[in-house]
Amino acid sequence: MQRVVRGRVREWTAVLSVVSLALVFGAALGAIPRALLPVAPDAVFDAIPHVNAVLSTLAIVTIVAGVTASRRGDYERHRRLMVVSLFLFAGFLVLYLYKVTIQGPASFPGPAAVEQYLYLPLLAVHILLAVVCVPLLYYVFLLAATRPITEVFDTRHKQVARVAAALWVVSFVLGNVVYVLLYIVY
């Protein structure tokens, strides 16, 4: 399987990106039937945003630590930290998709002016960055996962990863700001 993916990283990136984004937008737009999933107790749904904020914060830390490890030439540590970041993101995404599929997107409980001029613009940038990050992350991950570290240097991994990591961190930070506005401030 590794050889098959290695020779077609762009194609696999496209397929995985389309499937992932279809799931996200399908959940957010209510296209995924709720009946497909078991309904957890209310306490689980109440906990998901807080758990996701913790996962997002941990992901920010692991991404920054992974980038730092790469800059120091510790590529094994970099690889481990970025895999942890991907698992944190996957955990976040599974919980988010579950909550949104069952309950729909959260509505903003604060004043209309804050919603219009602060919350919605932050949310829009967060969503845009998250959407842009998906194919970038698949691409750099597939390049790294299908090659020994010494061969990764012969790819565009470093150039694309710089952009992906920066956008990923900003998206996570904005996601945490959205969380604070939704669940702490209001």
N, C-alpha and C positions, 0 to 999 in steps of 0.2 A: 504494500500500500504506500509506503514511504516513497518508493521510486516513482509510482504513478503520480503522486501529488507533487513531488519534486520537479518533475518535468512540466507541470501544468499549474504552477502556483497562481498565476493570474486567473485562470479559469475557475479553480477551486475557491479563490477569494471571491469571485463574482457570485458563484452559486451559494456559498455560505452567507455572504452579505445579503443577497436577495431573500433567502430563507429566514435569516435572523430579523431583518427589517420587516418582512411580511408578518412575522409573529408579533413583533412589537406594535406595529400599526394595526394589525388585526385585533389585538387585545385592546388597544386604546380606542379604537373605533367601534368596538362591540361586535366584530365579525366572527370572533371565536365563540362558539356556543358555550354558555355557562354550564350547561348540563354535562359537559365533558369532564368537569372537574368536581371533586368532592368539596363541600363547603365546610370550612373550618369554623370553630367557635369565634365569636366576636373578639375575644381577647387576642387571638392570633392575628386577626386583621388589624387590631389596634397596635400591635407590637411591630408589624412589618415596617412602617416608615422609620421607626427608631432603630430597628436592626439594620435597615438599609443605610441609614446615616452612619452607623458604626462601620459597616462594610465599606462605604464610600471613603470614609476618613482613613481606614486602614489601607485601602487601595492607593490613596494619595501618598501615604507614607511609603508603601512598597514600590510605587512607581518612581518616586524621587530617589529612594535608596538604590533602586535598580539602575537608574541613569547614572547616579554617582559611582556605583560599582563599575559600570562600563567605562566611564571616564578615567577611572583609576586602573583600568586594564584587568580587573577581576571579572572575567567573562563568565565563569561558572557561577559566581554569586549573582551576577546580573541575570543570567538565565533563570536561576531559581526564583529570584525576586519577581521577575516578570511573569513567570508561571503562576506564582502566588497571586499576583495582581489580576491575572486572567481568571483565576478561580474565584477571587473576591467579586469581580465583575459578574461572573456567571451566577454566583449566589445571589447577588443584588438583582440581576435580571430575572431570575426564576421567581423570586419573591415579588418583585414589581409586577411581572406579567400575571402571576396568580391573583394578586390583589386587584389589579385593573380589570382582569377578565371577569372576576366575580362581582366586584363593586363598581367598576367604571373609574374613570379618572377622578381625582380629588377636586372638589370645587374650592375656590379661594374664599375663606371666611371673613376676610378683612374688608376695609372700606373700598369702595369702587375706584377711587382715585389711586390708591396704592396698587390695586389690581391692575389698572390700566397703564400706569406710568412706571411701575417698578416690577411687580410680579410677572406680568405677561411678557414684557421684554426680556427679563432674566430667563424665564422659562423657554422662550423662543430661541435664545442663543444657546441655552443648555441643550435643547433638543437638536438644534442644527449641528452643534459640535459632536453630540453623541452619534448622530447619523453619519457624519463625515468620518468619525473615528472608526466605525465598524469595519469598512473595507481596509482601512490602513492597518488596523490591528490584526485582522486576519492575514493580510499580506506579510507583515513583518514576522508574525508568529509562524506562518507556514514556511517562510524562508529559513528561519532559525531552526524549526523543528525537523526539517528534512535534510539538514546538513550538519556535518561536524563543525565545531566553532571555527576552525581554521578556514573552512570554505565559505562561511557566512561573510567574511570580509570581501569576497569576490562578487557580492550581490549588492543590491540597493538598500539592504536592510538598514544600514546606519543612517542614510539620508532620509528614508521614509520614517524610520523610528523616531528621529528627532522631532519631526512634525507631529507624529502620532502621539508621542508621550506628552508633548506640550498641550495639545488639544485635549487629550484624555484627562490630564490633571485639571485644566480649566473647566471642562465639563463636569467633573466630579465636584469641584469647588462650587460651581454654580448650582449643581444639584443639591448640595448641602445648604446653600443660601435659600433655595426654594423650600427645602425641608423646614428651615428655621421660620420662614414666613408662614408656611402652612400650619405647622404644629407647635411652634414655640411662641412666636410673637402674637399670632392670632389664633 
